[in-house]
Amino acid sequence: MKPVLSDSGFGSITVDGREIGHDIIIRLSGEISKRRKDLSKAIFGTSHIISGEEAEYVYQDGASGLIIGAGQEGMVRLSEEATDYFTKRKCTVELCPTPKAIEKWNRTNEAVIGLFHITC
């Protein structure tokens, strides 16, 4: 079942009424896990650029899209490798500030994955 996102602020996101204090990934099944920022930090020294390795970790077969909450100010972006990875899998990526991404997430009925950065 797809979780409902109701709020975000600098350093938190509310999922099904529960406040979470770290970046999250929402799988096609609705499962929520902590984002593996280390996969991008190891390459770029920051979690604001999503690496190809993190893209591989995030993607799931059957996903038609990925909604990325790029932080309160929209600081997160995809690396060229990540962009190529999602393009090859015909997985559309919607990248926007986290508050806007929450709106998109709650409106969509498509088979999408969510990645939400809660700071910056």
Backbone as ProteinMPNN parsed JSONL, in Angstrom:
{"seq_chain_A": "MKPVLSDSGFGSITVDGREIGHDIIIRLSGEISKRRKDLSKAIFGTSHIISGEEAEYVYQDGASGLIIGAGQEGMVRLSEEATDYFTKRKCTVELCPTPKAIEKWNRTNEAVIGLFHITC", "coords_chain_A": {"N_chain_A": [[0.846, -1.182, 0.0], [0.531, 2.195, -0.83], [2.259, 4.673, 0.908], [1.146, 7.693, 2.562], [2.306, 10.927, 2.255], [2.634, 13.72, 4.283], [3.846, 16.038, 5.183], [6.771, 18.116, 5.289], [9.815, 19.346, 6.564], [12.758, 21.233, 7.257], [14.898, 18.756, 7.78], [13.064, 16.733, 8.402], [10.399, 14.444, 7.509], [7.0, 13.594, 7.089], [5.366, 10.591, 7.211], [2.575, 8.702, 6.672], [1.556, 9.816, 9.034], [3.692, 9.609, 10.762], [6.632, 11.036, 11.919], [9.75, 11.242, 10.316], [13.248, 11.364, 10.559], [15.281, 11.335, 8.586], [16.65, 10.967, 5.227], [14.638, 9.237, 2.817], [13.686, 6.251, 0.997], [11.027, 5.136, -0.938], [9.671, 2.174, -1.777], [8.206, 0.221, -4.509], [6.404, -1.494, -3.301], [5.58, -0.041, -1.156], [7.142, -0.124, 1.008], [9.323, 1.483, 3.266], [12.551, 2.757, 3.431], [15.76, 3.737, 4.765], [17.581, 6.134, 3.009], [20.45, 5.326, 1.062], [22.781, 7.216, 1.262], [25.5, 7.071, 1.344], [26.378, 5.778, -0.921], [26.52, 7.685, -2.904], [27.987, 9.714, -1.685], [30.495, 8.531, -1.426], [31.563, 8.753, -3.941], [31.166, 11.408, -4.885], [31.512, 12.992, -2.661], [29.394, 14.212, -1.499], [25.876, 14.1, -0.771], [24.253, 15.307, -2.501], [24.453, 14.872, -5.169], [23.298, 12.376, -7.116], [24.639, 9.286, -7.571], [25.585, 6.877, -10.15], [25.753, 4.349, -8.995], [24.095, 4.635, -6.737], [21.717, 5.089, -8.088], [21.298, 2.577, -9.273], [20.823, 1.107, -6.96], [18.457, 2.285, -6.041], [16.552, 1.916, -8.111], [13.875, -0.227, -9.254], [12.756, -3.111, -10.936], [9.931, -2.825, -12.992], [9.162, -0.333, -12.235], [7.781, 2.643, -13.38], [8.505, 5.177, -13.025], [10.346, 7.636, -11.11], [10.11, 9.639, -8.353], [11.742, 12.337, -7.123], [12.401, 14.009, -4.235], [14.087, 16.768, -3.94], [15.164, 18.068, -1.761], [14.569, 20.79, 0.553], [15.21, 23.182, -0.693], [15.755, 22.276, -3.188], [18.309, 21.134, -3.892], [19.447, 18.677, -4.664], [20.669, 16.662, -7.356], [20.855, 14.666, -10.373], [23.594, 12.617, -11.361], [25.447, 12.311, -14.453], [25.755, 9.592, -14.991], [23.713, 8.445, -13.452], [21.474, 9.599, -14.68], [21.701, 8.456, -17.254], [21.393, 5.757, -16.548], [18.691, 5.604, -15.592], [17.369, 6.454, -17.904], [17.984, 4.412, -19.754], [16.44, 2.395, -18.678], [13.961, 3.235, -19.163], [12.69, 4.758, -17.248], [11.065, 7.367, -15.999], [12.091, 10.432, -14.506], [11.159, 12.608, -12.022], [12.209, 15.448, -10.657], [12.2, 17.609, -8.054], [11.793, 20.309, -5.617], [11.42, 19.078, -2.28], [8.849, 19.623, -0.895], [7.124, 20.031, -3.133], [7.515, 17.598, -4.454], [6.324, 15.868, -2.663], [3.62, 16.519, -3.016], [3.299, 15.634, -5.688], [3.842, 12.897, -5.328], [1.688, 12.074, -3.679], [-0.446, 12.451, -5.421], [-0.063, 10.735, -7.597], [-0.894, 7.725, -9.375], [0.626, 5.9, -10.525], [3.148, 3.332, -11.063], [5.528, 4.048, -9.169], [8.681, 4.922, -7.67], [9.903, 6.486, -4.735], [12.194, 8.975, -3.69], [13.352, 10.842, -1.134], [14.897, 13.69, -0.084], [15.633, 15.421, 2.833], [16.796, 17.747, 3.774], [18.467, 20.821, 2.915]], "CA_chain_A": [[0.0, 0.0, 0.0], [1.322, 3.417, -0.977], [2.159, 5.561, 2.056], [0.763, 9.085, 2.339], [3.243, 11.907, 2.786], [1.795, 14.858, 4.636], [4.548, 17.257, 5.563], [8.228, 18.051, 5.379], [10.474, 20.546, 7.035], [14.194, 21.011, 7.215], [15.317, 17.674, 8.657], [12.047, 15.717, 8.681], [9.307, 14.192, 6.583], [5.946, 12.858, 7.777], [4.866, 9.487, 6.399], [1.456, 8.055, 7.369], [1.422, 10.396, 10.359], [4.898, 9.387, 11.576], [7.738, 11.897, 11.514], [11.009, 10.549, 10.097], [14.322, 12.354, 10.573], [16.362, 11.033, 7.64], [16.223, 10.77, 3.844], [13.989, 7.939, 2.651], [13.292, 5.673, -0.285], [9.768, 4.399, -0.863], [9.664, 1.13, -2.794], [6.928, -0.034, -5.171], [5.543, -2.188, -2.335], [5.233, 0.886, -0.086], [8.158, -0.235, 2.053], [10.144, 2.675, 3.44], [13.884, 2.478, 3.975], [16.665, 4.875, 4.838], [18.364, 6.335, 1.789], [21.865, 4.962, 1.154], [23.531, 8.375, 0.789], [26.915, 6.714, 1.261], [26.677, 5.346, -2.296], [26.864, 8.882, -3.668], [29.043, 10.437, -0.966], [31.784, 7.888, -1.689], [32.036, 9.176, -5.263], [31.127, 12.861, -5.076], [31.764, 13.712, -1.42], [28.141, 14.847, -1.099], [24.665, 13.345, -1.118], [23.448, 16.172, -3.373], [24.567, 14.366, -6.536], [22.985, 10.948, -7.073], [25.586, 8.523, -8.399], [25.081, 5.718, -10.883], [25.62, 3.239, -8.045], [22.875, 4.852, -5.961], [20.594, 4.888, -9.016], [21.095, 1.124, -9.369], [20.246, 0.67, -5.693], [17.102, 2.825, -5.918], [15.654, 1.418, -9.158], [13.264, -1.543, -9.162], [12.049, -3.55, -12.141], [8.503, -2.549, -12.946], [8.918, 1.08, -11.939], [7.661, 3.506, -14.555], [9.072, 6.475, -12.712], [10.967, 7.944, -9.834], [9.889, 10.997, -7.881], [12.815, 12.714, -6.202], [12.305, 15.228, -3.446], [15.481, 17.221, -4.023], [15.476, 18.905, -0.609], [13.686, 21.954, 0.726], [15.585, 24.198, -1.683], [15.988, 21.62, -4.473], [19.753, 21.059, -4.13], [19.877, 17.368, -5.181], [20.576, 16.469, -8.805], [21.355, 13.389, -10.875], [24.839, 12.596, -12.127], [25.249, 11.816, -15.827], [25.614, 8.135, -14.923], [22.371, 8.153, -12.947], [20.538, 9.97, -15.746], [21.796, 7.407, -18.272], [20.848, 4.522, -15.985], [17.225, 5.668, -15.605], [16.943, 6.56, -19.302], [18.07, 3.066, -20.348], [15.375, 1.572, -18.118], [12.701, 3.912, -19.493], [12.134, 5.195, -15.964], [11.056, 8.828, -15.968], [12.498, 11.005, -13.225], [10.651, 13.934, -11.694], [13.069, 15.966, -9.61], [11.728, 18.932, -7.651], [11.919, 20.487, -4.176], [10.685, 18.057, -1.532], [7.415, 19.902, -0.704], [6.428, 19.8, -4.411], [7.586, 16.163, -4.718], [5.303, 15.244, -1.805], [2.344, 16.7, -3.715], [3.301, 14.723, -6.836], [3.753, 11.534, -4.803], [0.331, 11.806, -3.185], [-1.392, 12.499, -6.543], [0.167, 9.742, -8.643], [-1.398, 6.352, -9.27], [1.558, 5.106, -11.334], [4.113, 2.48, -10.358], [6.701, 4.892, -8.984], [9.528, 4.851, -6.492], [10.159, 7.814, -4.203], [13.435, 9.251, -2.952], [13.091, 12.157, -0.548], [15.977, 14.335, 0.672], [14.854, 16.261, 3.738], [17.456, 18.999, 4.123], [18.929, 21.646, 1.775]], "C_chain_A": [[0.894, 1.249, 0.0], [1.15, 4.325, 0.24], [1.796, 6.987, 1.646], [1.791, 9.977, 3.03], [2.452, 13.17, 3.08], [2.55, 16.138, 4.941], [6.047, 17.026, 5.456], [8.716, 19.402, 5.88], [11.956, 20.26, 6.981], [14.55, 19.951, 8.253], [14.255, 16.647, 8.992], [11.034, 15.614, 7.551], [8.283, 13.351, 7.329], [5.319, 11.866, 6.812], [3.8, 8.748, 7.2], [1.366, 8.513, 8.826], [2.637, 10.251, 11.263], [6.029, 10.252, 11.045], [9.03, 11.086, 11.441], [12.1, 11.593, 9.925], [15.505, 12.014, 9.697], [15.775, 10.886, 6.237], [15.639, 9.366, 3.697], [13.851, 7.547, 1.183], [11.974, 4.96, -0.032], [9.732, 3.455, -2.06], [8.272, 0.959, -3.398], [5.923, -0.693, -4.225], [5.018, -1.254, -1.247], [6.216, 0.827, 1.066], [9.021, 1.021, 2.072], [11.482, 2.26, 4.039], [14.694, 3.767, 3.984], [17.462, 4.945, 3.538], [19.832, 5.994, 2.034], [22.717, 6.085, 0.564], [25.013, 8.06, 0.604], [27.32, 6.294, -0.151], [27.066, 6.526, -3.185], [27.991, 9.667, -3.017], [30.42, 9.855, -1.256], [32.394, 8.368, -3.002], [32.178, 10.691, -5.355], [31.439, 13.664, -3.813], [30.544, 14.438, -0.89], [26.988, 13.925, -1.473], [23.76, 14.166, -2.034], [23.572, 15.809, -4.843], [24.344, 12.862, -6.466], [23.86, 10.215, -8.078], [24.884, 7.413, -9.17], [24.853, 4.536, -9.958], [24.366, 3.401, -7.185], [21.642, 4.666, -6.838], [20.272, 3.403, -9.151], [20.434, 0.58, -8.109], [18.769, 1.091, -5.593], [16.126, 2.158, -6.883], [15.12, 0.026, -8.838], [12.616, -1.874, -10.501], [10.563, -3.314, -11.956], [8.168, -1.104, -12.631], [8.839, 1.872, -13.232], [8.301, 4.862, -14.303], [9.664, 6.547, -11.326], [10.666, 9.403, -9.523], [10.974, 11.288, -6.858], [12.47, 14.044, -5.55], [13.729, 15.708, -3.246], [15.903, 18.112, -2.864], [14.585, 20.131, -0.575], [13.957, 23.043, -0.306], [15.927, 23.577, -3.048], [17.446, 21.455, -4.843], [20.235, 19.738, -4.757], [19.715, 17.325, -6.694], [21.121, 15.089, -9.155], [22.706, 13.578, -11.548], [24.507, 12.136, -13.547], [25.012, 10.318, -15.83], [24.219, 7.736, -14.445], [21.319, 8.478, -14.0], [20.528, 8.893, -16.829], [21.156, 6.11, -17.796], [19.319, 4.525, -16.059], [16.683, 5.749, -17.027], [16.934, 5.189, -19.97], [16.949, 2.156, -19.857], [13.992, 2.167, -18.379], [11.929, 4.3, -18.226], [12.213, 6.717, -15.93], [11.423, 9.311, -14.565], [11.899, 12.398, -13.1], [11.426, 14.403, -10.48], [12.619, 17.384, -9.285], [11.913, 19.091, -6.141], [10.979, 19.531, -3.423], [9.213, 18.404, -1.287], [6.59, 19.654, -1.981], [6.402, 18.308, -4.744], [6.557, 15.398, -3.876], [3.936, 15.356, -2.459], [2.234, 15.726, -4.885], [3.114, 13.279, -6.378], [2.313, 11.19, -4.41], [-0.707, 11.783, -4.299], [-1.244, 11.329, -7.52], [-0.458, 8.384, -8.326], [-0.502, 5.398, -10.051], [2.461, 4.263, -10.434], [5.425, 3.253, -10.227], [7.404, 4.586, -7.669], [9.697, 6.296, -6.015], [11.502, 7.878, -3.505], [13.292, 10.68, -2.445], [14.254, 12.593, 0.342], [15.32, 15.392, 1.536], [15.563, 17.526, 4.219], [17.746, 19.768, 2.832], [17.856, 21.922, 0.764]], "O_chain_A": [[1.876, 1.331, 0.737], [0.028, 4.709, 0.573], [2.097, 7.427, 0.537], [2.101, 9.811, 4.209], [1.69, 13.642, 2.236], [1.957, 17.216, 4.956], [6.526, 15.894, 5.523], [8.103, 20.443, 5.643], [12.358, 19.135, 6.684], [14.51, 20.211, 9.455], [14.513, 15.756, 9.802], [10.837, 16.539, 6.763], [8.654, 12.484, 8.121], [4.814, 12.232, 5.751], [4.081, 8.227, 8.279], [1.133, 7.71, 9.73], [2.622, 10.714, 12.404], [6.348, 10.206, 9.857], [9.369, 10.346, 12.364], [11.908, 12.59, 9.23], [16.635, 12.371, 10.03], [14.568, 10.705, 6.072], [16.079, 8.426, 4.359], [13.894, 8.379, 0.277], [11.82, 4.261, 0.97], [9.758, 3.892, -3.21], [7.288, 1.48, -2.875], [4.719, -0.467, -4.346], [4.115, -1.624, -0.496], [6.139, 1.629, 1.996], [9.397, 1.55, 1.026], [11.541, 1.516, 5.018], [14.363, 4.743, 3.31], [17.952, 3.932, 3.039], [20.389, 6.327, 3.08], [23.305, 5.926, -0.506], [25.697, 8.703, -0.192], [28.482, 6.442, -0.531], [27.856, 6.371, -4.116], [28.85, 10.22, -3.705], [31.404, 10.591, -1.325], [33.616, 8.383, -3.15], [33.189, 11.198, -5.842], [31.612, 14.881, -3.882], [30.646, 15.202, 0.07], [27.104, 13.085, -2.365], [22.629, 13.767, -2.312], [22.871, 16.377, -5.68], [25.117, 12.149, -5.826], [23.823, 10.491, -9.277], [23.741, 7.059, -8.88], [23.877, 3.801, -10.112], [23.656, 2.429, -6.929], [20.629, 4.14, -6.377], [19.103, 3.016, -9.144], [19.583, -0.306, -8.183], [17.936, 0.324, -5.11], [14.99, 1.866, -6.508], [15.81, -0.794, -8.234], [11.998, -1.012, -11.125], [10.01, -3.574, -10.887], [7.013, -0.693, -12.747], [9.727, 1.782, -14.08], [8.603, 5.604, -15.238], [9.505, 5.651, -10.497], [10.937, 10.291, -10.332], [11.111, 10.583, -5.858], [12.275, 15.058, -6.22], [14.488, 15.123, -2.474], [16.894, 18.835, -2.969], [13.929, 20.464, -1.562], [13.04, 23.74, -0.739], [16.345, 24.29, -3.961], [17.796, 21.621, -6.011], [21.326, 19.695, -5.324], [18.761, 17.872, -7.248], [21.764, 14.433, -8.335], [22.935, 14.58, -12.225], [23.414, 11.631, -13.803], [24.169, 9.821, -16.577], [23.62, 6.8, -14.973], [20.373, 7.712, -14.19], [19.461, 8.467, -17.27], [20.456, 5.442, -18.558], [18.718, 3.56, -16.533], [15.638, 5.168, -17.321], [15.984, 4.844, -20.673], [16.554, 1.233, -20.569], [12.984, 1.666, -17.881], [10.706, 4.185, -18.151], [13.301, 7.287, -15.842], [11.098, 8.666, -13.568], [12.104, 13.257, -13.958], [11.313, 13.823, -9.4], [12.655, 18.262, -10.148], [12.165, 18.104, -5.451], [9.882, 19.226, -3.89], [8.372, 17.522, -1.462], [5.482, 19.124, -1.908], [5.402, 17.801, -5.253], [5.991, 14.403, -4.328], [3.17, 14.392, -2.46], [1.207, 15.071, -5.06], [2.331, 12.529, -6.962], [1.797, 10.134, -4.774], [-1.754, 11.154, -4.142], [-2.206, 10.971, -8.199], [-0.535, 7.964, -7.171], [-0.834, 4.224, -10.219], [2.524, 4.458, -9.22], [6.317, 3.128, -11.066], [6.819, 4.076, -6.714], [9.639, 7.224, -6.821], [11.898, 6.941, -2.81], [13.132, 11.614, -3.231], [14.556, 11.972, 1.361], [14.525, 16.186, 1.034], [14.992, 18.297, 4.99], [17.289, 19.366, 1.763], [18.108, 22.596, -0.234]]}, "name": "protein", "num_of_chains": 1, "seq": "MKPVLSDSGFGSITVDGREIGHDIIIRLSGEISKRRKDLSKAIFGTSHIISGEEAEYVYQDGASGLIIGAGQEGMVRLSEEATDYFTKRKCTVELCPTPKAIEKWNRTNEAVIGLFHITC"}
